[in-house]
């Protein structure tokens, strides 16, 4: 019998061996070397079959995704994010307010100003809202009011209206300013400027927050983020006391 490598090339009996595709095939007592074309064809069909499986899987994933779409608000893009830590807050926010072009929406848990101390950073920020209104911008301010903590549980609970001086200063200068509902605490400290810049964090507009405390806030430049927050902020229940 001829050795494996000395077997003459035979053009007949081209058959695939499904059990052992890459070994010599025995036909009629004679060992035949696998044909190179057959090896190539086997590899092609294997790759082709794998491609069909991948297409089927991807199609299935896309179909399931169409039935259960992902929330489009997840992972909103931002052009820039700037941390505002401690005394970094005031100069950045002051500049953003003084250069605003279209609108300012401010929701502030506490804006505690002293009318006798008009050089304070907290006073300047409130006055930035007034100046924005005078420049023709659409300005809205909402402050928190709530039941006084020390009156909790007593009959005839007393309502604590925080930011009273800031409220009156804005009102007297024609700025649309409101208190939230007394039934819910509005603990937000957030500004949305020109439907693009969002500033939020722990910083209230108070002397302590701006000058003494450790505070952490952030400025986000993103239309998507700004519009998402605005949608929620505009839903806050608000009123103007008589």
C-alpha positions in Angstrom: 0.0 0.0 0.0 1.3 3.5 -0.8 2.3 5.8 2.0 0.1 8.7 3.0 2.2 11.3 1.1 2.8 9.1 -2.0 -0.8 8.5 -2.8 -1.6 9.8 -6.3 -4.2 12.6 -6.6 -7.6 11.1 -7.3 -10.3 13.3 -8.8 -13.2 10.9 -8.0 -14.9 10.0 -4.7 -14.9 13.6 -3.3 -16.9 13.1 -0.1 -17.0 14.9 3.3 -16.3 12.9 6.4 -18.6 14.5 9.0 -17.0 12.7 11.9 -13.3 13.5 11.1 -13.1 16.3 8.6 -9.3 16.9 8.7 -8.0 13.3 8.6 -7.3 11.0 5.6 -10.4 9.1 4.4 -10.4 5.4 3.8 -12.1 4.2 0.6 -12.0 0.7 -0.8 -8.8 -0.2 1.2 -6.9 2.9 -0.1 -5.9 5.9 2.0 -6.5 9.2 0.2 -5.1 12.6 1.1 -7.9 15.3 1.8 -8.3 17.6 -1.2 -7.2 21.3 -0.6 -10.4 22.6 -2.2 -12.5 20.5 0.2 -10.6 22.0 3.3 -11.2 25.5 2.0 -14.9 24.8 1.3 -15.3 23.3 4.8 -13.8 26.4 6.4 -16.0 28.6 4.3 -19.2 26.9 5.3 -18.1 26.9 8.9 -17.5 30.7 8.8 -20.7 31.2 6.9 -22.7 29.2 9.4 -21.2 31.3 12.3 -22.1 34.5 10.5 -25.7 33.4 10.2 -25.8 32.6 13.9 -24.4 36.1 14.8 -26.9 37.8 12.5 -29.7 35.8 14.2 -28.5 36.8 17.7 -28.1 40.5 16.8 -31.6 40.5 15.1 -33.1 39.0 18.3 -31.4 41.6 20.5 -32.7 44.5 18.3 -36.2 43.0 18.4 -36.2 42.8 22.2 -34.8 46.3 22.4 -37.7 47.6 20.3 -40.1 45.9 22.7 -38.4 47.3 25.8 -36.8 50.6 24.9 -34.2 52.1 27.2 -35.0 55.4 28.9 -33.6 58.1 26.6 -32.7 60.4 29.6 -30.0 58.0 30.8 -26.4 59.1 30.2 -27.0 62.7 29.1 -24.0 64.2 27.3 -22.2 67.3 28.7 -19.8 69.8 27.0 -18.1 70.6 30.3 -18.3 69.8 34.0 -16.7 72.1 36.5 -16.5 71.3 40.3 -17.2 74.3 42.5 -15.8 73.6 46.0 -16.0 76.0 48.9 -15.1 79.6 47.8 -14.9 78.5 44.1 -18.7 78.8 43.9 -19.3 82.5 44.1 -17.0 83.8 41.3 -18.2 81.2 38.8 -21.9 81.6 39.6 -21.6 85.4 39.7 -20.0 85.4 36.2 -22.6 83.0 34.8 -25.4 85.2 36.0 -23.9 88.5 34.8 -23.2 87.0 31.3 -26.6 85.2 31.0 -28.4 86.0 27.7 -31.9 84.5 27.9 -33.1 83.1 31.1 -32.4 82.2 34.8 -34.4 79.7 36.8 -33.3 79.7 40.5 -34.6 77.3 43.2 -32.8 78.0 46.4 -33.5 76.4 49.8 -32.1 79.4 51.6 -31.0 82.9 50.4 -30.3 84.7 53.6 -29.2 88.3 53.0 -28.6 91.2 55.4 -30.0 94.4 53.9 -27.4 96.4 56.0 -24.6 94.5 54.4 -24.9 94.9 50.7 -21.3 93.9 49.9 -21.9 90.3 50.9 -21.5 87.6 48.2 -25.0 86.3 49.1 -26.5 89.8 48.5 -24.6 90.1 45.2 -26.0 86.9 43.9 -29.6 87.9 44.7 -28.9 91.3 43.0 -27.6 89.4 40.0 -31.1 88.1 39.5 -32.5 91.6 39.6 -29.9 92.8 37.1 -30.7 89.9 34.8 -34.4 90.8 35.0 -33.6 94.4 34.2 -31.7 93.3 31.1 -34.8 91.7 29.8 -34.1 88.1 30.7 -36.8 85.6 31.8 -36.1 85.2 35.5 -37.9 83.0 38.0 -36.9 82.4 41.7 -38.4 79.9 44.1 -37.6 79.8 47.8 -38.5 77.2 50.4 -41.0 77.6 53.2 -41.8 74.9 55.7 -43.1 74.2 59.2 -40.6 75.4 61.8 -38.8 72.4 63.2 -39.3 73.4 66.8 -43.0 73.8 66.2 -43.4 70.2 65.0 -46.1 68.4 66.8 -47.7 71.5 68.3 -51.2 72.7 67.6 -51.3 75.5 65.0 -47.9 74.9 63.4 -46.1 78.1 62.5 -44.9 78.4 58.9 -41.2 79.4 58.5 -40.7 81.6 55.4 -37.0 81.5 54.8 -35.2 84.0 52.6 -37.7 86.8 53.6 -35.4 89.7 52.8 -34.3 88.2 49.5 -37.9 87.5 48.6 -39.0 91.1 49.3 -36.0 92.6 47.5 -36.8 90.6 44.4 -40.5 91.3 44.6 -40.0 95.0 44.9 -37.8 95.0 41.8 -40.3 93.2 39.7 -38.7 89.8 39.6 -41.2 86.8 39.5 -40.4 85.3 42.9 -42.4 82.5 44.8 -42.5 80.3 47.8 -43.0 76.6 47.4 -45.9 74.7 49.0 -45.7 74.5 52.8 -46.6 70.8 52.5 -43.2 69.8 51.1 -39.6 70.9 51.7 -37.7 72.2 48.6 -34.2 71.4 49.6 -32.7 72.1 46.1 -29.9 74.6 45.5 -30.0 74.9 41.8 -29.8 77.4 38.9 -30.5 76.8 35.2 -29.1 79.5 33.0 -30.0 80.0 29.3 -31.3 76.4 29.1 -27.7 75.3 29.0 -25.8 75.9 32.3 -26.9 74.0 35.3 -25.4 74.8 38.7 -26.4 72.5 41.7 -25.0 71.2 44.9 -24.9 71.8 48.6 -24.3 75.6 48.5 -27.0 77.9 49.8 -26.9 81.6 49.3 -25.8 82.4 52.9 -22.7 83.9 54.4 -21.9 80.6 56.1 -22.2 78.6 52.9 -20.2 81.0 50.7 -17.5 82.0 53.2 -17.1 79.5 56.0 -18.5 76.0 55.3 -17.1 73.2 53.2 -19.5 73.0 50.3 -19.5 71.0 47.1 -21.4 72.0 43.9 -20.9 71.6 40.2 -21.5 73.5 37.0 -22.7 71.5 34.0 -22.8 72.8 30.5 -25.3 70.7 28.7 -28.6 71.5 27.0 -30.0 68.0 27.7 -29.2 68.2 31.5 -30.6 71.8 31.7 -33.9 70.9 30.0 -34.3 67.7 32.1 -34.0 69.7 35.3 -36.2 72.5 34.1 -39.0 70.1 33.4 -38.9 69.0 37.0 -38.3 72.5 38.5 -41.3 74.0 36.7 -43.5 71.4 38.3 -42.8 72.6 41.8 -46.0 74.0 43.5 -45.5 77.6 44.1 -47.4 80.7 45.2 -47.0 84.3 46.2 -48.2 85.2 49.7 -50.4 88.3 49.9 
